[in-house]
Amino acid sequence: MPYVSKGTFRTHELRLLQAVESVSDENMKTAAEEVRDFKEENTCGISVDGTLKRRRYMSLNGCVSAISINTGKILDVEMMTQYC
């Protein structure tokens, strides 16, 4: 059975990452527009939650998400890492 080389796998992985980022950005923009249409005022409630890859604050990777209280949809996600 043939296998995929490391370079080919990385190329496909990067293409998949670009597609996922594009679709998620589009979905979050649509969710933000829904919140704007839902409320006539400029204020809306959000819930912010974060998670770490490991327990006890020893993790080098994590993410934070902002979720609309009114619609329950994700408005923004930010990945964080201590690697440069």
C-alpha positions in Angstrom: 0.0 0.0 0.0 1.5 3.4 -1.0 2.0 6.1 1.6 2.1 9.8 1.4 5.4 11.6 1.8 5.8 14.1 4.6 5.9 17.1 2.2 2.7 16.1 0.4 0.9 15.5 3.7 1.9 18.9 4.9 0.7 20.5 1.6 -2.7 18.9 2.0 -2.8 19.8 5.7 -2.2 23.5 4.9 -4.8 23.5 2.2 -7.3 22.0 4.6 -6.4 24.6 7.2 -7.0 27.5 4.7 -10.4 26.0 3.9 -11.4 25.6 7.5 -10.3 29.1 8.4 -12.2 30.6 5.5 -15.4 28.8 6.3 -15.2 29.5 10.1 -14.5 33.3 9.4 -17.5 33.4 7.1 -19.8 31.7 9.7 -18.6 34.0 12.5 -19.3 37.1 10.3 -22.8 35.8 9.6 -23.4 35.2 13.3 -22.2 38.7 14.1 -24.7 40.1 11.5 -27.5 38.0 13.1 -26.7 39.5 16.5 -26.8 43.0 14.9 -30.2 42.3 13.3 -31.5 40.7 16.5 -30.9 43.7 18.7 -31.8 47.2 17.7 -29.3 48.6 20.2 -25.6 48.5 19.9 -25.2 46.3 22.9 -25.4 42.6 23.2 -24.6 40.0 25.8 -21.7 37.6 25.3 -20.2 34.8 27.2 -16.4 34.4 27.0 -14.8 31.0 27.8 -11.3 29.7 27.5 -9.6 26.4 27.7 -6.0 25.1 28.0 -4.5 22.0 26.4 -3.4 20.7 29.8 -4.6 21.2 33.4 -3.1 23.4 36.1 -2.1 26.4 33.9 1.0 24.6 32.7 -0.1 24.5 29.1 1.6 26.3 26.3 -1.6 26.2 24.1 -5.1 27.4 24.6 -8.1 29.1 23.0 -10.7 31.7 23.9 -14.2 31.9 22.4 -16.9 34.6 22.5 -20.5 33.3 22.3 -23.6 35.4 21.9 -26.1 35.0 24.7 -29.0 36.0 22.4 -28.4 33.5 19.6 -26.0 31.0 21.1 -23.6 31.3 18.1 -19.9 31.7 18.2 -18.8 35.3 17.4 -15.0 34.9 17.6 -12.4 32.4 18.5 -8.7 33.2 19.3 -6.0 30.5 19.5 -3.1 31.3 21.8 0.3 29.8 22.2 3.5 30.7 23.9 5.6 29.5 21.0 6.9 32.2 18.7 
